[in-house]
Amino acid sequence: MGDWEELHGNYVLRPINGEAPRALIHFLGGALVGAAPHVAYRYILERLRERGYLIVATPFVLSFDHLRSCNDVIEKFERIAPSLARQYGAVPVVGVGHSCGALLQLLITSLFPDTPRAANALISFNNLPVKEAVPFFDEIFAPLFTGLASTNGTIPSVSDGMTISLRLARVATEGKLPSDALLKDLSKFATPPQLESFLPSDVSIPSALRDALENLVQPTSSALKSAGVLPLMNQLVNVADQIPLLIEEVADGARDFIPPPQAVRAAARRAYRARRTLLIQYENDGIDESEETEELLREAETIMRMKRPMIRIDLQRTVLQGGHATPLLAPPLKVATQAEGLLGEDTARDKLLYTQADATVEELVRWLEEGQL
């Protein structure tokens, strides 16, 4: 999609014209949309790239186990970090995260000392327990998800149905026909257990027919790929893929995050190591905890200075207009640029609703430049 490159499970956007980057921004997105950060946050990340930053957006699968998500993010990032270091030299790494991504950046900086950060920007930070983050979790969602994952021995679970449907959707977004193995799984899923003995042992599309069908769909598939439609749909499948996994986690007994909020606060108070941190809060964000997190990180600085008196943590919190979804509410940069050319900058921002996303970019750049990053 555009100039984005997928490398070792990360999405990379290099500075324009091969310029040396001012810093590497390692970005993590919010719950669910964090599986496709280069799509969901495309505008703000491409704007930051325009200002001279190397962007690495690492997707992650949402889980109740935040430590597992952190490990997944770190493993992906470490696969690409050596090659970027060889190409660009020792570039400072700045962690930027939105919502759940901000929480993961705080955990990485507190609990994973081998993953250093020159600075962190935490946008719409929240560390709420499941019952507060998801209203009616115990009353509605936990029993609902448990029911969706259950099977009575005669019919597959709804969760299984979602999984196989998403497998079919992924094949379609890749412009391919379903494999014989997938067709076999589909026929088994759709057939009641008492009739499985009547299924043919080999469910397949004859080779000649498969070749003919592939030749028939290939021109349309190529056109949709070139237009960016299939890649976008593929990323939407990545987002949807997380839902059956979350259903299974709840069915298996997950009722709070790992680590729970009080353990996250204790870890940050004891071991948060970033020398510079920016907290961005939005006026109309009902689940934001930036103010509480500012107090927490002040305590972390006090504890750190007891061990190392010369250490200073530059901690800033800023409040911008907008709501929790503000970083997501912007068109692709190319569309915004074309609209600005036709309508003028102010009118385009107003009509396409990205004034506040622009303000977020400007605040990030101000803070980065202030720290000479």
SULWOJO-V203820 format. One record per backbone hydrogen bond with DSSP energy under -1.0 kcal/mol. CO is the residue of the C=O (numbers start at 1). NH is the residue of the N-H. Records with the same first field share a line. If there is no record, write none. Layout:
# SULWOJO-V203820
CO: NH ; NH
This chain:
# SULWOJO-V203820
1: 4
5: 12
7: 10
10: 7
11: 57
12: 5
13: 55
15: 18
16: 19
23: 54
24: 94
25: 56
26: 96
27: 58
28: 98
30: 34
31: 33
32: 35
33: 36
34: 60
36: 39 ; 40
37: 41
39: 42
41: 45
42: 46
43: 47
44: 48
45: 49
46: 50
48: 53
49: 52
52: 22
54: 25
55: 13
56: 27
57: 11
64: 66 ; 258
65: 69
66: 70
67: 71
68: 72
69: 73
70: 74
71: 75
72: 76
73: 77
74: 78
77: 81
80: 84
81: 85
82: 86
83: 87
84: 88
85: 89
89: 91
92: 24
93: 118
94: 26
95: 121
96: 28
97: 123
98: 101
99: 103
100: 104
101: 105
102: 106
103: 107
104: 108
105: 109
106: 110
107: 111
108: 112
112: 115
119: 95
120: 278
121: 97
122: 280
123: 99
125: 289
129: 132 ; 133
130: 134
134: 137
136: 140 ; 141
137: 142
140: 144
141: 145
142: 146
143: 147
144: 148
145: 149
148: 159
157: 161
158: 162
159: 163
160: 164
161: 165
162: 166
163: 167
164: 168
165: 169
166: 170
167: 171
168: 172
169: 173
170: 174
171: 176
172: 175
179: 183
180: 184
181: 185
182: 186
183: 187
184: 188
185: 189
186: 190
192: 195
193: 196
195: 198
196: 199
206: 210
207: 211
208: 212
209: 213
210: 214
211: 215
212: 216
213: 217
214: 218
217: 221
218: 222
219: 223
220: 224
221: 225
222: 226
223: 227
224: 229 ; 230
225: 228
228: 232
229: 233
230: 234
231: 235
232: 236
233: 237
234: 238
235: 239
236: 240
237: 241
239: 242
240: 243
242: 246
243: 247
244: 248
245: 249
246: 250
247: 251
248: 252
249: 254
250: 253
258: 66 ; 67
260: 264
261: 265
262: 266
263: 267
264: 268
265: 269
266: 270
267: 271
268: 272
275: 314
276: 120
277: 316
278: 122
279: 318
280: 124
281: 320
282: 285
285: 288
289: 293
290: 294
291: 295
292: 296
293: 297
294: 298
295: 299
296: 300
297: 301
298: 302
299: 303
300: 304
301: 305
302: 306
304: 308
308: 311
314: 277
316: 279
318: 281
320: 283
322: 284
323: 326
325: 328
326: 329
328: 330
332: 336
333: 337
334: 338
335: 339
336: 340
337: 341
338: 342
339: 343
340: 344
344: 348
345: 349
346: 350
347: 351
348: 352
349: 354
354: 358
355: 359
356: 360
357: 361
358: 362
359: 363
360: 364
361: 365
362: 366
363: 367
364: 368
365: 369
366: 370
367: 371
368: 373
369: 372
